[in-house]
Amino acid sequence: MSEPVNLSLECVDVSDPKLYGDDTWGPVFARLRKEDPVHWCAQSPVGPYWSVTRFHDIKTVDTSHDVYSSEAKGITIAEVDAEPGLLQLDNFIAMDQPKHDEQRKVVAPSVAPTNLRNLEPLIRERAADILDHLPVGEPFNWVQDVSVELTARMLATLFDFPYEDRHKLIHWSDVTTANEQIQGESGLSPDYRLQELTECMNVFAGMWQERLSRGAPSYDLLSMLAYGESTRDMPSRPQEFLGNILLLIVGGNDTTRNTISGGVLALDESPDQYALLRERRDLIPNMVAEMVRWQTSVIHMRRTALRDTVLAGKRIREGDKVIMWYLSGNRDETVFANADKLIIDRPNARQHVSFGYGIHRCMGNRLAELQLKVLWEEIMKRFRHVEVAGPVVRVPSNFIRGIKDLPVVLHPW
């Protein structure tokens, strides 16, 4: 079979998880942006769909809530009807107005600026503890020992989850995104996913009752939901209850975890940028935004057309599946010069669409940026170079741009 970039346009299918496991998606999206930026794929394992690949078209879809629905058929390219009952989850990112705002505002205070200022010393303490216990001068897997560990510690803090069981949160996040239509042959069976996520729901249901027994809310995410006026009865709707819990777990896991790993890889591939970072540590906040753009941990989001419409000259029919490829939008050459390269002082780095755009923009984006900023400040205090020392193993997924293994060697100052 021909490489995707050489196929006739009507045969191009960017839903293929292998493109992302092999990291060969770049030329295919570059071709679509140039030749057919709103592209119709008539046949694929996930059914027919439109690909929206340019930055400004993506923003148009993401802000046209009266035309493109999050709620009608979910937010991923996978077909929700292919999942058994409980796995057809509801959550506020997959809701339209006004329900979206009603539920989102309940947990938003947990990532308000005041709360982030209170969290920063804890993030720094935990990042320092992780870094101070790493082996120096010998290879280890950065993903497991740093990216996963820091993310697990922060998720446990945000949920007030038993600290010793924190890696269950990472496991449940991975199970959530391992749908076979998202990860292809490496995906998990629906039966296994149902079993594991039912356990997750039962654990959180018990924690929910424990929060209520306290008699007053605290500032962890679960407590806010348990006492929120529009969410307090959520356990009576199991799909919505589990859906929102998993949304918060996945949202707190994937962007931070994979950008921690992707940032190390991007700097190692850009020695000139690493040299600049050593000279200009004040660039770390901008570098973090650029790493979030470069990595783009959430590859796509899906909408469903509520009525016939036109986008970039293409007629989209009511009920059509419309995919915003954030990964492609963040490599749009008309917006980001030399878009495939990490440029830590890029003037418009913060304009990326990695967190989405409009009302569905990632609620925890500032927390993710804070964790990344603090981590890199602590890394640069200790190590001159985090060197990639072996082959990178990626997750074959069309939804999460994940890195499974990243062998590194630390070189101190």
Secondary structure, 3 states (H helix, E strand, C coil): CCCHHHCCHHHCCCCCCHHHHCCCCHHHHHHHHHHCCEEEECCCCCCCEEEECCHHHHHHHHHCCCCEECCCCCCCCCCHHHCCHHHCCCCHHHCCCCHHHHHHHHHHHHHCHHHHHHHHHHHHHHHHHHHHCCCCCCCEEHHHHHHHHHHHHHHHHHHCCCHHHCHHHHHHHHHHCCCHHHHHHHCCCHHHHHHHHHHHHHHHHHHHHHHHHHCCCCCCHHHHHHHCCCCCCHHHCHHHHHHHHHHHHHHHHHHHHHHHHHHHHHHHCCHHHHHHHHHCHHHHHHHHHHHHHHHCCECEEEEEECCCEEECCEEECCCCEEEEEHHHHCCCCCCCCCCCCCCCCCCCHHHCCCCCCHHHCCCCHHHHHHHHHHHHHHHHHHEEEEEECCCCEECCCCCECCEEECEEEEEEC
